[in-house]
């Protein structure tokens, strides 16, 4: 899928914390936005990998993101 903007974060919540407002504005202006998470955040102290996936999917839907992938690199 071709996108206009690809936001890359190390952990599943990094993009939301860092630039979600900008991405939402870009989606509203008609841009196709995707998010790429590098790790599953398995070393985090808040929540499980499963919880992170669920929250990431919910956030992507709320933000109107067209695609979200996780490379599953080690955290």
SVG drawing of the C-alpha trace seen along z (x, -y; Angstrom):
<svg xmlns="http://www.w3.org/2000/svg" viewBox="-12 -19 28 30">
<polyline fill="none" stroke="black" stroke-width="0.4" points="0.0,0.0 1.3,-3.4 1.1,-6.0 1.8,-9.7 3.2,-9.6 5.0,-6.8 5.4,-7.3 8.0,-5.0 8.2,-4.3 10.3,-2.0 7.5,-0.9 3.8,-0.5 2.8,-3.7 5.6,-6.0 4.0,-7.4 0.8,-8.2 2.7,-10.0 5.0,-11.8 3.0,-12.9 -0.6,-11.7 -2.1,-15.2 -0.1,-15.9 -1.0,-12.6 -4.7,-13.1 -4.6,-16.5 -2.9,-15.0 -5.5,-12.3 -8.2,-14.9 -6.6,-16.7 -6.8,-13.6 -3.3,-12.0 -2.8,-8.3 -0.9,-7.6 0.7,-4.4 2.5,-3.5 5.4,-1.2 6.3,0.1 9.8,1.6 9.3,3.7 6.4,5.2 7.4,3.4 7.9,6.6 10.3,5.1 7.7,2.5 6.4,2.5 2.9,1.5 0.8,4.1 1.5,7.2 2.4,7.6 -1.2,8.5 -2.5,5.4 -0.1,3.3 -1.4,4.8 -5.0,4.1 -4.3,0.6 -2.2,-0.1 -5.1,1.2 -7.6,-1.0 -5.4,-4.1 -4.9,-3.5 -8.6,-3.3 -9.3,-6.5 -6.5,-8.3 -7.8,-7.2 -4.6,-5.5 -4.7,-3.4 -2.2,-0.8 -0.2,0.3 2.6,3.0 5.0,4.3 8.4,5.6 8.7,7.6 12.3,6.7 13.7,7.3 12.9,4.6"/>
</svg>
